[in-house]
């Protein structure tokens, strides 16, 4: 039986709100802050939005939401509450993978147990909005455009906070 842990609070993480400190632990951030890396994210966005899975090869991208790097709670561009919240969830999951707090359960290595996965495989995850208005009909892959489902999900006062249910693909072996 799996345990549920909600003890990690970003308010107590000094790296979550400081890009410079985060770059010390993740120096590859500097490699992905260029035009070519952003153009790869456009291809990742188109791939995710046409119904395909997120590209694990472009691990620095969050598809239509932007860049996963740096692993902080800052966004280069605010593209609406829903899009930015999806980006923050994706960045947080990538950060947890880098810190080995989330492990891999997917693919050949994950058939009979978990294994360290410091670089997140985006194709392993799906996101489903639970708050303020639940998305009950489907879940979205990381990087998929939110333009087709975000309408009416962000509104003043009560609709400015977002919650997501995170689905993780898990391969298992039969004995």
C-alpha positions as CSV (number, residue, x, y, z in Angstrom):
1,X,0.0,0.0,0.0
2,X,1.4,3.4,-0.9
3,X,1.6,6.2,1.6
4,X,0.4,9.7,1.0
5,X,2.8,12.5,1.9
6,X,1.8,16.1,1.9
7,X,4.5,17.3,4.2
8,X,6.7,19.1,1.6
9,X,5.9,22.9,1.8
10,X,7.6,25.1,-0.7
11,X,7.4,28.0,1.8
12,X,10.3,26.3,3.7
13,X,12.4,25.5,0.7
14,X,15.0,28.3,0.1
15,X,15.6,27.2,-3.5
16,X,11.9,27.4,-4.6
17,X,11.8,31.2,-4.6
18,X,15.4,31.9,-5.6
19,X,16.6,31.3,-9.2
20,X,20.2,32.0,-8.4
21,X,20.4,29.5,-5.5
22,X,18.6,26.9,-7.6
23,X,21.1,27.4,-10.4
24,X,23.9,26.3,-8.1
25,X,22.3,22.9,-7.6
26,X,21.0,22.7,-11.2
27,X,23.8,24.3,-13.4
28,X,22.3,22.9,-16.6
29,X,19.7,25.7,-16.2
30,X,22.2,28.0,-18.0
31,X,22.3,25.7,-21.0
32,X,18.6,25.9,-21.6
33,X,18.2,29.7,-21.4
34,X,18.5,30.3,-25.2
35,X,16.4,30.6,-28.3
36,X,17.1,27.1,-29.6
37,X,15.9,25.6,-26.3
38,X,12.7,27.6,-26.5
39,X,12.1,26.6,-30.1
40,X,12.3,22.9,-29.0
41,X,9.5,23.7,-26.6
42,X,7.3,24.8,-29.5
43,X,7.8,21.4,-31.1
44,X,7.0,19.7,-27.7
45,X,3.9,21.8,-27.4
46,X,2.6,20.8,-30.9
47,X,3.4,17.2,-30.2
48,X,1.5,17.2,-26.9
49,X,-1.4,19.1,-28.2
50,X,-2.1,16.8,-31.1
51,X,-2.8,13.9,-28.8
52,X,0.7,12.4,-28.6
53,X,2.6,12.0,-25.3
54,X,5.0,14.6,-24.0
55,X,8.5,14.3,-25.5
56,X,10.9,12.9,-22.9
57,X,13.8,13.9,-25.1
58,X,13.0,17.6,-24.5
59,X,13.2,17.2,-20.8
60,X,13.8,20.9,-20.2
61,X,10.4,21.8,-21.7
62,X,6.9,21.8,-20.3
63,X,5.4,22.0,-23.8
64,X,2.9,24.8,-24.2
65,X,3.5,26.1,-20.7
66,X,7.2,27.0,-21.3
67,X,10.4,25.9,-19.7
68,X,10.8,23.6,-16.7
69,X,14.2,25.2,-15.8
70,X,14.9,26.7,-13.4
71,X,13.2,24.5,-10.8
72,X,11.7,27.4,-8.9
73,X,8.3,28.9,-8.4
74,X,8.9,31.7,-10.9
75,X,7.5,31.8,-14.4
76,X,9.1,33.8,-17.2
77,X,5.7,34.7,-18.6
78,X,2.3,34.6,-16.9
79,X,-0.1,33.1,-19.5
80,X,-3.2,32.9,-17.4
81,X,-3.8,31.2,-14.1
82,X,-4.5,27.8,-15.4
83,X,-1.4,27.7,-17.7
84,X,0.9,29.1,-15.1
85,X,-0.4,26.7,-12.4
86,X,0.2,23.7,-14.7
87,X,3.7,25.0,-15.3
88,X,4.3,25.3,-11.5
89,X,3.0,21.7,-10.9
90,X,5.3,20.4,-13.7
91,X,8.3,22.4,-12.3
92,X,7.7,21.1,-8.8
93,X,7.5,17.5,-10.0
94,X,10.8,17.9,-12.0
95,X,12.4,19.4,-8.9
96,X,11.2,16.4,-6.8
97,X,12.7,14.0,-9.3
98,X,16.0,15.9,-9.3
99,X,16.1,15.7,-5.5
100,X,15.2,11.9,-5.7
101,X,12.0,12.5,-3.8
102,X,10.0,11.1,-6.7
103,X,11.2,7.9,-8.4
104,X,10.5,6.1,-11.6
105,X,8.0,3.2,-11.9
106,X,7.7,3.3,-15.7
107,X,9.4,1.3,-18.4
108,X,11.6,-1.9,-18.3
109,X,13.5,-0.8,-15.2
110,X,10.2,-0.1,-13.3
111,X,8.6,-3.5,-13.9
112,X,9.0,-4.8,-10.4
113,X,9.8,-1.8,-8.4
114,X,10.9,1.8,-8.2
115,X,14.2,3.2,-9.4
116,X,16.0,6.6,-9.2
117,X,14.9,8.9,-11.9
118,X,16.7,12.3,-11.6
119,X,15.3,13.5,-14.9
120,X,11.5,13.3,-15.0
121,X,9.8,11.4,-17.8
122,X,6.9,13.7,-18.7
123,X,5.1,10.8,-20.5
124,X,4.8,9.1,-17.1
125,X,2.4,11.7,-15.7
126,X,-1.1,13.1,-16.4
127,X,-2.7,16.1,-14.6
128,X,-6.3,16.4,-13.7
129,X,-7.7,19.7,-12.3
130,X,-9.6,19.2,-9.0
131,X,-10.1,22.8,-7.9
132,X,-11.8,25.3,-8.4
133,X,-13.8,23.5,-11.1
134,X,-13.0,19.8,-11.5
135,X,-12.1,18.4,-14.8
136,X,-14.0,15.2,-14.6
137,X,-13.9,13.9,-18.2
138,X,-10.2,13.6,-18.9
139,X,-6.7,14.2,-17.7
140,X,-4.0,16.2,-19.6
141,X,-0.5,15.3,-20.4
142,X,2.3,17.7,-19.3
143,X,2.8,20.3,-22.0
144,X,-0.6,20.0,-23.6
145,X,-2.2,23.3,-24.4
146,X,-4.7,24.5,-21.9
147,X,-6.4,26.8,-24.3
148,X,-9.1,24.2,-25.1
149,X,-10.1,23.5,-21.5
150,X,-9.2,26.5,-19.4
151,X,-12.3,28.6,-20.2
152,X,-14.3,29.5,-17.1
153,X,-11.8,27.9,-14.7
154,X,-10.2,31.1,-13.4
155,X,-12.4,33.7,-11.8
156,X,-12.0,36.4,-9.2
157,X,-11.9,35.7,-5.4
158,X,-12.6,32.0,-5.2
159,X,-11.1,30.8,-8.6
160,X,-7.5,32.1,-8.2
161,X,-6.1,29.0,-6.5
162,X,-5.7,25.7,-8.3
163,X,-5.5,22.0,-7.3
164,X,-4.5,19.1,-9.4
165,X,-4.6,15.3,-9.1
166,X,-1.4,13.8,-10.5
167,X,-1.7,10.5,-12.2
168,X,1.5,8.4,-12.6
169,X,1.9,5.5,-15.0
170,X,3.2,2.5,-13.2
171,X,4.3,-0.7,-14.9
172,X,4.2,-3.9,-12.9
173,X,5.2,-7.5,-13.3
174,X,3.1,-10.5,-12.8
175,X,4.8,-13.3,-10.9
